[in-house]
Amino acid sequence: MTTVDLSRFNNAWYRPGPPLKRALWLLINAWIFKSDLPYPSALKARLLRLFGARIGRGVVIKPNVNIKYPWLLAIGDFSWIGEGAWIDNLADVAIGAHACISQGAYLLTGNHDYTAQHFDLMIAPITIGDGAWVGAKSIVLPGTRLESHVVVAAGSVIGGSTEPYGIYRGAPAQWVRQRVIRSVAMANVS
């Protein structure tokens, strides 16, 4: 049987950005984003845009969030990134409008080919649709597409494609039921 030989691992093909840009982002990410201090979301959004991210209006980014490469990130209007979330975006991550990435959620775009002798790096994008909710401590795997208004229950591990408005739970996450969103009628004020 062939064995794994990590001494021959080579991901030289992977070039996520200029070294100086990556180094500068590493410092800002550590100082502002991964900090427990409550820096304003507007400041964080401006910094992400400065580094090439596409960030919508009204985005909320809580403390202690880790973002690998902002130039591979898009977040739609009024989305929330919860405390301790990790966007490990070696490939593109697109988060739709009004989406919620809860506390401690992990968006993982890279992995290794365990069938390859040299444990080759593999990357694939993640797309999270409008109104989707990734529950606390959930893991979203490389190549995952969460359709509009999908819910991933807390602590779940999800990969692949989903159905719009589906609720998924477990490890691996399975469809549980359809999400129904109630309309809130405004009370008449006399």
Secondary structure by P-SEA (a helix, b strand, c coil): ccccccccccccccccccaaaaaaaaaaaaccccccccccaaaaaaaaaaaccccccccccccbbbbcccccbbbccbbbbccccccccccbbbbcccccccccccccccccccccccbbbbbbbbbbcccccccccbbbccbbbbccbbbbccbbbbcccccccbbbbcccccccbbbbbbbbbbcccc
